[in-house]
Amino acid sequence: MRTSSFFHSELKRRFDSDVSEASASGAESNRGELVAYFETRILCGGLFDQVAVGISTDNDFPLTEFAGYRPGSVAYHSDDGKVYLNGKGLEIPVPRFGTNDVVGCGVTVHGDVFFTLNQVPLRLIQSNFSGLVYPLVSMRGRFTSVTVHSN
């Protein structure tokens, strides 16, 4: 559990820095303008194990909860290829993902979220989150592993 806590804290620190830099540079009005973006490469797992990549407005998101299943979070799930927003599965067509795929998650200045799969943009999710957001990567599976890169 120590590794998970360190990973969560380090990723949060980097993401907070990106959001602060974007705010300081005067990111304005264009609905598609990017505030923050990070990518997760699935090293092992995904299709039969579970991996969820997303964001939360809760900086104390419980490590025992899965991304997207709680209010104030949105996540793209590998096992069923669904996007979950505030605990509800959205009926939007997105593919499943697994080993060797790269999933990106971005946030616009208006709090909307988008995902990419292997650098191909998927649909914009109108979440209208406000304030700070924090990156989330949830995993279930014996050998599931990922790497994360932020801009």
Helices and strands as residue ranges (DSSP letters): H 2-24, E 34-44, E 50-56, E 73-77, E 83-85, E 88-90, E 102-108, E 113-117, E 120-125, E 134-140, E 145-150
